[in-house]
Amino acid sequence: MNANSVDKLPKCEPSAVQASKEALESELSLRLLSAIEGDQSVTQRSLALRFGVAVGLVNGYVKRCMRKGLVKAQQVPTKRYAYFLTPKGFAEKSRLIAEYLSNSLAFYRRARAQYAECLAICDAHGWTKVALVGDGDLAEIATLAAIDAQVKPVAVIAPGSNRESVVGLPAAGSLTEARDFDAVLLTDMENAQATYEALLYLLPDERILAPQLLRLTRHQPAHASGDAA
């Protein structure tokens, strides 16, 4: 494969996979309740820094939790507030944990099955050298899917990374550093669409495989079938 035309893959494009508003709210609510349970003197500003969100967003969630009877606030010296979980708040935290675990397991099973189908497509085409593009959680799921597959990933391409290995595979920081490969399997959750479009400069569309969960917008009809998109 000639990778001289394009070497750099995007690193900061908007995510192609956005969690639903409901899932995001559940996750933030769980993190908020857990933080308050662990430290009643926590402040909204410190929570915002911990979660990486605006203080106003934390304030809105705290007020929502208080309206639902999940959290109580009590003024303490130095003009601050201490937050407490109510019995209802403890119950809601347990429910959110169960929901989170259930959703996480469901996502893992779906992702692993779809990556297994992608690898089966590679096997059917005789593409034995497959590289993963992206070094996040999906790369680990793809390698687990490969345990029972005929085709095994041979490398991970992680743009901008200087790691020597990822999930037990040789890692390359750019396409030109990677060994020759027949096809790529997209495991970049954060920049999936932009990474796919960059790869089109280097590979035919049908040799860029990705699970349906990444919801790629294909520029050409894929030759793949099944759950690979």
Backbone bond lengths (Angstrom), bond angles and torsions (degrees), N, CA, C in turn:
res aa  C-N    CA-C-N  psi(-1)  N-CA   C-N-CA  omega(-1)  CA-C   N-CA-C  phi
1 M - - - 1.451 - - 1.510 109.77 -
2 N 1.341 117.62 133.12 1.452 121.83 178.74 1.516 109.86 -93.85
3 A 1.335 116.80 115.91 1.461 120.35 -177.22 1.516 111.74 -109.83
4 N 1.339 117.67 21.59 1.454 119.28 -175.99 1.524 112.61 -72.79
5 S 1.357 117.21 -26.55 1.459 119.28 -174.56 1.511 113.29 -70.26
6 V 1.309 116.06 -41.39 1.466 119.96 -179.92 1.507 108.06 -136.96
7 D 1.308 116.36 129.96 1.458 119.69 -177.84 1.508 111.79 -120.74
8 K 1.314 116.73 -27.78 1.450 119.48 -173.57 1.528 110.71 -100.72
9 L 1.292 115.77 127.55 1.451 120.92 174.83 1.517 108.75 -97.23
10 P 1.341 119.01 151.70 1.461 121.53 -177.63 1.501 111.82 -66.53
11 K 1.321 114.96 149.41 1.460 119.83 -177.01 1.523 112.84 -120.54
12 C 1.321 118.66 -17.83 1.452 118.98 -171.19 1.520 113.36 -135.58
13 E 1.331 118.44 23.41 1.450 119.72 175.03 1.520 109.96 -71.25
14 P 1.345 117.13 156.08 1.466 119.36 178.10 1.512 110.84 -56.59
15 S 1.294 116.14 145.75 1.453 121.69 -177.95 1.512 111.50 -60.55
16 A 1.339 116.37 138.50 1.454 120.93 176.96 1.501 111.20 -83.90
17 V 1.294 116.92 -14.04 1.464 120.78 -179.93 1.518 108.18 -120.15
18 Q 1.311 117.41 104.54 1.456 122.11 -179.91 1.524 108.93 -102.61
19 A 1.334 115.27 129.06 1.460 119.29 176.39 1.512 108.49 -67.07
20 S 1.316 116.29 149.27 1.458 120.70 179.81 1.518 109.98 -64.96
21 K 1.334 115.15 156.78 1.467 119.84 -179.54 1.523 110.76 -60.10
22 E 1.322 115.89 -38.99 1.466 119.32 -179.68 1.519 111.42 -64.53
23 A 1.321 117.25 -41.01 1.463 120.29 -179.80 1.526 110.83 -67.04
24 L 1.330 116.44 -39.79 1.454 120.10 179.09 1.527 111.13 -64.62
25 E 1.321 115.69 -40.74 1.465 119.46 179.12 1.522 110.91 -64.93
26 S 1.314 116.36 -40.98 1.466 119.79 179.18 1.520 111.14 -63.61
27 E 1.345 115.61 -41.88 1.469 119.43 -179.22 1.527 110.92 -65.13
28 L 1.340 116.91 -44.72 1.456 119.60 -179.08 1.525 110.83 -66.93
29 S 1.332 116.54 -38.14 1.468 119.78 177.94 1.525 110.52 -62.80
30 L 1.328 116.89 -42.03 1.457 120.67 179.36 1.519 110.63 -64.30
31 R 1.318 117.44 -44.03 1.465 120.56 179.73 1.526 110.93 -65.04
32 L 1.328 116.07 -37.31 1.456 120.27 179.77 1.525 111.03 -66.42
33 L 1.320 117.14 -47.84 1.464 120.88 -179.94 1.524 111.08 -63.57
34 S 1.333 116.31 -39.16 1.464 119.76 179.61 1.526 110.98 -66.47
35 A 1.342 116.23 -39.65 1.467 119.82 -179.86 1.520 111.13 -65.98
36 I 1.326 116.83 -42.14 1.470 120.61 179.91 1.515 110.59 -66.98
37 E 1.324 116.63 -38.06 1.459 119.47 177.88 1.526 110.71 -62.97
38 G 1.325 116.72 -37.66 1.461 120.45 -176.87 1.511 114.23 -81.07
39 D 1.343 116.96 -21.30 1.471 119.47 -177.07 1.518 108.47 -155.34
40 Q 1.323 117.16 99.77 1.459 121.04 -177.06 1.524 112.31 -68.39
41 S 1.325 117.60 -21.27 1.463 120.92 -178.81 1.515 112.68 -89.75
42 V 1.326 117.31 8.03 1.450 120.77 -178.61 1.527 109.44 -62.91
43 T 1.328 116.53 146.10 1.454 121.14 179.53 1.527 110.07 -105.90
44 Q 1.330 114.56 161.05 1.457 118.27 178.50 1.529 111.34 -64.69
45 R 1.308 116.66 -34.10 1.465 119.81 178.39 1.531 111.12 -66.34
46 S 1.330 116.20 -43.10 1.466 118.68 179.45 1.523 110.98 -67.09
47 L 1.332 116.31 -34.50 1.462 119.65 176.44 1.528 110.52 -65.23
48 A 1.328 116.42 -41.94 1.460 120.08 179.35 1.529 111.09 -61.21
49 L 1.333 116.46 -41.34 1.460 120.41 178.14 1.524 110.63 -65.75
50 R 1.314 116.60 -40.77 1.462 120.91 -178.94 1.527 111.47 -65.89
51 F 1.342 116.47 -40.13 1.458 120.41 -176.47 1.524 112.59 -87.70
52 G 1.334 116.72 -14.24 1.448 119.35 -178.12 1.513 113.40 73.01
53 V 1.344 117.14 34.19 1.466 121.78 179.47 1.521 108.80 -128.58
54 A 1.334 115.76 174.08 1.454 120.50 179.99 1.520 111.12 -73.37
55 V 1.335 115.82 150.30 1.467 120.49 178.50 1.522 110.21 -60.15
56 G 1.331 116.36 -37.18 1.462 119.55 -179.87 1.516 112.67 -60.88
57 L 1.341 116.73 -35.56 1.459 120.04 178.81 1.523 110.61 -67.78
58 V 1.331 116.33 -42.56 1.464 120.04 177.08 1.521 110.13 -62.14
59 N 1.327 116.15 -43.24 1.459 120.35 178.97 1.523 111.06 -57.98
60 G 1.327 116.40 -42.14 1.457 120.28 179.06 1.515 112.48 -63.56
61 Y 1.330 116.87 -39.93 1.461 120.27 -179.97 1.524 111.63 -71.93
62 V 1.329 116.40 -37.13 1.465 118.95 176.83 1.521 109.87 -61.72
63 K 1.323 116.98 -45.72 1.464 120.75 179.30 1.526 111.12 -62.63
64 R 1.328 116.03 -39.63 1.466 119.37 179.10 1.526 110.58 -63.76
65 C 1.330 116.04 -43.15 1.464 119.91 179.13 1.533 110.94 -64.43
66 M 1.316 116.57 -35.31 1.463 120.04 178.16 1.526 110.72 -68.94
67 R 1.335 117.06 -40.56 1.467 120.05 178.15 1.523 111.37 -63.55
68 K 1.323 116.34 -33.66 1.464 120.55 179.46 1.523 112.49 -80.22
69 G 1.328 116.25 -5.48 1.464 119.48 -179.88 1.514 113.39 79.35
70 L 1.345 117.12 21.53 1.461 120.66 -179.13 1.524 111.34 -90.83
71 V 1.315 116.24 -27.59 1.463 122.30 -175.37 1.528 109.61 -133.89
72 K 1.329 115.38 142.43 1.457 121.73 173.48 1.522 108.53 -120.07
73 A 1.328 115.25 146.38 1.467 120.43 178.86 1.520 109.40 -117.23
74 Q 1.297 115.88 140.84 1.469 121.11 178.72 1.519 108.23 -134.80
75 Q 1.332 115.68 128.70 1.455 119.18 -179.16 1.516 110.24 -72.42
76 V 1.314 115.32 137.43 1.459 121.91 -179.30 1.524 107.67 -124.02
77 P 1.334 117.96 169.26 1.464 119.85 177.98 1.524 112.44 -53.68
78 T 1.298 115.85 163.19 1.478 125.32 -176.90 1.530 111.17 67.55
79 K 1.344 115.75 25.34 1.470 121.61 173.36 1.522 112.47 57.17
80 R 1.312 116.13 40.74 1.450 121.31 178.28 1.515 109.61 -121.07
81 Y 1.333 114.43 172.58 1.459 119.70 178.98 1.522 109.28 -120.78
82 A 1.311 114.74 144.02 1.463 121.01 171.00 1.527 106.85 -106.37
83 Y 1.317 116.13 137.61 1.465 120.96 -177.70 1.527 109.63 -109.40
84 F 1.335 114.90 141.16 1.463 120.60 -178.68 1.524 109.32 -131.25
85 L 1.323 115.85 142.90 1.462 119.62 171.61 1.521 109.20 -81.05
86 T 1.309 116.32 135.42 1.461 121.37 174.36 1.536 107.99 -85.37
87 P 1.330 118.19 168.07 1.475 119.13 174.17 1.523 111.76 -53.42
88 K 1.328 116.68 -37.66 1.460 120.44 177.18 1.526 110.49 -65.61
89 G 1.338 115.86 -34.72 1.459 120.42 178.34 1.514 112.06 -66.82
90 F 1.331 117.15 -40.91 1.468 120.90 176.78 1.526 110.49 -62.61
91 A 1.323 116.24 -41.12 1.470 120.47 179.88 1.525 110.58 -65.22
92 E 1.351 116.32 -41.07 1.455 120.05 179.74 1.524 111.05 -66.88
93 K 1.320 117.08 -37.77 1.465 120.34 177.32 1.521 110.39 -61.39
94 S 1.309 118.24 -43.39 1.465 121.56 178.55 1.525 110.66 -63.02
95 R 1.339 116.65 -39.81 1.463 120.20 179.83 1.529 110.71 -65.35
96 L 1.329 115.99 -42.90 1.459 120.00 -179.57 1.526 111.63 -65.55
97 I 1.324 117.46 -36.35 1.468 120.67 177.14 1.522 110.21 -63.19
98 A 1.326 116.75 -45.06 1.465 120.56 179.17 1.526 110.70 -62.91
99 E 1.323 116.20 -40.52 1.463 121.16 179.51 1.523 110.79 -65.38
100 Y 1.331 115.50 -42.78 1.473 120.64 -179.75 1.525 111.03 -62.48
101 L 1.338 116.26 -45.77 1.465 119.74 -179.91 1.519 111.23 -63.84
102 S 1.330 116.18 -40.96 1.460 120.13 179.57 1.522 110.90 -63.23
103 N 1.339 116.67 -45.09 1.464 120.43 179.43 1.521 111.38 -65.73
104 S 1.336 116.75 -38.21 1.460 120.41 -179.50 1.523 111.29 -64.95
105 L 1.329 116.53 -42.99 1.463 120.61 179.21 1.520 110.87 -66.14
106 A 1.341 116.00 -40.00 1.463 119.87 179.20 1.529 110.30 -63.83
107 F 1.335 116.77 -41.81 1.466 120.79 178.31 1.521 110.26 -63.63
108 Y 1.331 116.99 -43.90 1.462 120.89 -179.44 1.531 110.88 -59.99
109 R 1.334 116.57 -46.66 1.473 119.96 -178.94 1.529 110.77 -62.77
110 R 1.321 116.59 -43.35 1.467 120.56 -178.82 1.527 110.52 -65.38
111 A 1.344 116.51 -45.49 1.461 120.09 -179.56 1.521 111.06 -63.30
112 R 1.330 116.96 -44.13 1.466 119.57 -178.53 1.524 110.60 -63.25
113 A 1.327 117.60 -40.97 1.462 120.48 179.98 1.524 110.81 -64.94
114 Q 1.321 117.39 -40.26 1.460 120.10 -178.84 1.520 111.83 -70.62
115 Y 1.330 117.55 -35.80 1.467 119.23 176.01 1.530 110.76 -69.18
116 A 1.308 116.99 -34.66 1.464 120.01 175.89 1.524 110.17 -61.49
117 E 1.329 116.88 -38.94 1.466 119.90 178.45 1.529 111.02 -68.16
118 C 1.326 117.09 -38.26 1.464 120.08 176.53 1.527 110.74 -60.65
119 L 1.322 116.50 -43.44 1.462 120.79 179.79 1.521 110.99 -66.77
120 A 1.324 116.67 -33.73 1.468 120.23 176.98 1.526 110.43 -66.12
121 I 1.322 117.50 -37.03 1.465 121.64 176.35 1.526 110.13 -63.23
122 C 1.329 116.65 -42.45 1.468 120.36 176.79 1.525 110.60 -59.83
123 D 1.304 116.58 -43.76 1.466 121.30 179.60 1.523 110.67 -61.83
124 A 1.327 116.85 -41.60 1.467 120.68 -178.91 1.526 111.55 -64.82
125 H 1.329 117.11 -29.86 1.459 121.06 -179.81 1.531 112.42 -92.23
126 G 1.323 117.19 -3.67 1.452 120.47 -178.69 1.511 113.78 77.33
127 W 1.341 116.48 21.75 1.464 120.81 178.14 1.524 108.55 -88.53
128 T 1.299 115.64 96.72 1.463 120.06 -173.96 1.530 113.87 -90.73
129 K 1.342 116.44 -22.42 1.463 120.15 179.14 1.531 108.86 -103.32
130 V 1.302 115.06 103.01 1.463 120.86 -176.16 1.523 109.11 -118.77
131 A 1.315 116.25 130.79 1.468 121.35 177.83 1.526 109.75 -108.24
132 L 1.314 116.44 140.90 1.461 121.81 173.53 1.522 108.08 -88.20
133 V 1.316 117.13 137.73 1.473 120.96 179.08 1.526 107.78 -114.67
134 G 1.328 115.67 103.70 1.456 121.85 -176.00 1.511 109.82 124.53
135 D 1.334 116.64 135.26 1.464 119.58 -173.89 1.529 113.49 -113.65
136 G 1.333 117.35 23.63 1.458 120.74 179.96 1.517 113.06 -86.72
137 D 1.324 115.66 -158.79 1.462 121.32 -177.63 1.522 112.50 -61.10
138 L 1.332 116.98 -32.54 1.459 119.40 -178.60 1.526 112.02 -65.44
139 A 1.326 117.21 -29.29 1.465 119.64 176.99 1.522 110.28 -63.81
140 E 1.316 116.15 -39.76 1.462 119.80 178.63 1.525 110.79 -67.11
141 I 1.337 116.68 -40.79 1.465 120.02 178.68 1.527 110.17 -64.12
142 A 1.327 116.80 -40.26 1.466 120.15 -179.98 1.526 111.54 -63.67
143 T 1.332 117.37 -39.16 1.462 119.76 178.61 1.525 111.17 -68.25
144 L 1.316 116.97 -33.34 1.463 119.85 175.99 1.523 110.45 -68.49
145 A 1.330 116.12 -37.89 1.469 119.71 177.34 1.521 110.59 -64.24
146 A 1.328 116.62 -29.41 1.464 120.97 -177.43 1.525 113.06 -74.35
147 I 1.320 116.94 -13.34 1.472 119.59 -178.94 1.523 110.92 -57.13
148 D 1.326 116.90 -40.89 1.459 121.32 -178.27 1.520 112.75 -100.90
149 A 1.338 117.47 10.53 1.462 120.93 -177.91 1.523 110.91 -100.45
150 Q 1.325 115.81 160.02 1.464 121.11 177.69 1.527 111.30 -76.89
151 V 1.331 116.42 -32.77 1.461 121.90 -179.60 1.524 109.15 -99.15
152 K 1.318 115.70 133.29 1.466 121.33 -179.96 1.530 109.53 -114.84
153 P 1.319 118.47 137.69 1.466 120.42 174.02 1.528 110.05 -59.96
154 V 1.325 115.84 143.48 1.467 120.01 -177.79 1.524 112.73 -108.24
155 A 1.339 117.09 -15.18 1.465 119.67 -178.19 1.525 109.61 -164.01
156 V 1.328 114.67 164.68 1.462 121.76 174.06 1.518 107.95 -122.71
157 I 1.314 116.76 127.65 1.454 121.96 175.97 1.519 107.86 -99.54
158 A 1.306 115.99 115.56 1.460 121.86 -176.80 1.524 108.34 -123.40
159 P 1.338 117.84 91.76 1.468 121.14 -175.76 1.527 112.35 -53.86
160 G 1.312 115.43 130.08 1.449 120.69 177.25 1.514 115.21 82.54
161 S 1.321 117.49 -4.37 1.467 120.70 -178.27 1.519 110.59 -91.58
162 N 1.321 115.80 148.02 1.465 120.04 175.49 1.520 111.74 -112.04
163 R 1.329 116.10 18.15 1.461 120.78 179.43 1.525 110.10 -72.81
164 E 1.312 116.05 144.17 1.461 120.69 -179.80 1.521 112.07 -84.11
165 S 1.325 116.43 -24.92 1.462 119.41 178.87 1.529 109.30 -148.39
166 V 1.311 114.66 151.89 1.461 122.74 176.64 1.520 107.16 -138.12
167 V 1.310 116.84 131.23 1.473 123.76 -176.91 1.524 111.99 44.54
168 G 1.319 116.41 39.36 1.453 120.98 176.06 1.516 114.90 80.83
169 L 1.330 117.65 6.88 1.465 121.42 -179.59 1.520 110.15 -115.03
170 P 1.339 117.48 151.11 1.467 119.53 175.67 1.520 109.74 -58.22
171 A 1.320 116.46 137.35 1.466 120.59 -177.44 1.522 110.16 -112.73
172 A 1.321 115.76 146.60 1.462 122.44 176.17 1.522 108.24 -129.05
173 G 1.335 115.75 140.61 1.453 119.77 -179.43 1.509 113.75 -82.82
174 S 1.322 117.12 -10.39 1.463 121.32 178.58 1.520 108.61 -153.41
175 L 1.318 115.63 168.24 1.457 120.12 -177.96 1.522 112.44 -65.52
176 T 1.315 117.63 -36.44 1.464 119.51 -177.70 1.513 112.09 -71.71
177 E 1.349 117.04 -20.28 1.457 120.08 177.14 1.523 111.81 -81.61
178 A 1.315 116.06 -18.46 1.463 120.03 -177.16 1.527 110.16 -77.91
179 R 1.296 114.73 156.88 1.456 120.15 174.93 1.525 108.72 -73.73
180 D 1.327 115.26 166.79 1.464 119.81 176.98 1.524 109.58 -60.33
181 F 1.319 115.59 143.41 1.459 119.95 176.63 1.521 109.61 -147.03
182 D 1.322 115.38 158.12 1.463 121.35 -176.53 1.523 112.15 -87.88
183 A 1.319 116.77 -31.10 1.457 121.30 -176.55 1.524 108.56 -156.58
184 V 1.318 116.14 164.57 1.458 120.57 177.29 1.520 109.62 -123.42
185 L 1.301 114.27 150.77 1.456 121.89 178.20 1.519 106.94 -118.64
186 L 1.314 116.55 117.24 1.454 121.08 -174.02 1.522 110.98 -74.78
187 T 1.339 115.70 121.09 1.463 121.22 178.15 1.531 110.33 -127.31
188 D 1.320 115.39 23.73 1.465 121.95 179.01 1.519 108.79 -96.68
189 M 1.310 117.33 102.17 1.461 120.86 -178.16 1.523 111.80 -78.80
190 E 1.318 117.78 -31.33 1.453 121.10 -172.73 1.529 112.65 -75.77
191 N 1.331 117.30 -37.11 1.467 121.10 -174.70 1.520 111.39 -130.29
192 A 1.314 116.71 41.19 1.459 120.95 -169.88 1.524 113.50 -57.12
193 Q 1.327 117.99 -50.85 1.462 120.25 -175.67 1.521 111.77 -64.41
194 A 1.327 116.96 -45.87 1.464 120.55 -178.98 1.527 111.25 -65.71
195 T 1.326 116.75 -38.75 1.459 119.98 177.87 1.519 111.03 -65.29
196 Y 1.325 116.30 -41.64 1.465 120.70 176.91 1.525 110.94 -58.79
197 E 1.330 117.72 -44.80 1.458 120.98 -178.18 1.530 111.23 -66.53
198 A 1.329 116.98 -34.72 1.464 119.25 176.49 1.517 110.66 -67.79
199 L 1.313 117.08 -38.03 1.466 120.84 -179.70 1.531 111.91 -66.40
200 L 1.326 117.32 -25.57 1.460 120.57 179.75 1.527 112.23 -62.11
201 Y 1.340 117.68 -21.76 1.455 120.76 176.57 1.522 111.50 -73.21
202 L 1.328 116.30 -15.48 1.456 120.41 -172.67 1.523 114.10 -115.21
203 L 1.317 116.06 -27.70 1.452 120.29 -173.60 1.521 111.18 -134.66
204 P 1.338 117.02 151.21 1.463 119.38 171.19 1.525 109.48 -61.98
205 D 1.302 115.83 150.05 1.464 120.59 -176.74 1.524 112.79 -54.22
206 E 1.346 115.89 -39.72 1.466 118.70 -175.59 1.526 112.84 -69.34
207 R 1.318 117.22 -14.34 1.467 119.92 178.97 1.532 112.37 -96.28
208 I 1.307 116.32 7.42 1.463 122.01 173.88 1.523 106.65 -110.42
209 L 1.317 115.94 101.92 1.457 119.76 -175.07 1.528 110.61 -102.27
210 A 1.321 115.42 147.68 1.464 120.83 179.95 1.513 109.07 -155.23
211 P 1.315 117.67 148.83 1.470 120.45 177.04 1.524 110.33 -73.43
212 Q 1.310 116.38 156.23 1.462 121.31 179.61 1.518 112.10 -58.44
213 L 1.309 117.33 -30.80 1.464 120.28 -174.55 1.528 112.30 -61.36
214 L 1.349 118.42 -19.54 1.455 120.92 177.68 1.524 112.27 -80.48
215 R 1.341 117.52 -13.11 1.461 122.68 174.11 1.541 112.56 51.98
216 L 1.318 115.36 50.69 1.460 119.20 178.90 1.527 111.28 -70.63
217 T 1.315 115.50 147.17 1.458 121.48 169.69 1.515 107.12 -98.24
218 R 1.322 115.83 107.23 1.456 120.64 -175.49 1.521 110.85 -76.51
219 H 1.352 115.89 141.24 1.445 120.89 177.13 1.520 111.15 -86.74
220 Q 1.326 115.18 -21.66 1.457 120.53 177.89 1.522 107.33 -136.17
221 P 1.322 118.38 154.97 1.460 120.10 175.93 1.513 110.11 -61.29
222 A 1.319 117.03 127.23 1.466 120.93 178.88 1.504 109.34 -74.76
223 H 1.322 116.74 146.03 1.460 121.25 175.52 1.510 111.48 -84.28
224 A 1.346 115.10 -7.64 1.455 119.07 -178.04 1.517 109.37 -79.05
225 S 1.306 114.81 163.65 1.456 120.85 179.14 1.507 109.40 -132.97
226 G 1.316 116.57 -177.84 1.458 120.36 178.58 1.500 110.66 74.70
227 D 1.320 115.95 -145.05 1.457 120.94 -176.35 1.505 112.81 -85.70
228 A 1.315 118.09 -2.71 1.467 118.91 176.45 1.510 107.27 -76.51
229 A 1.332 116.47 137.07 1.462 119.34 -177.23 1.519 110.05 -123.19
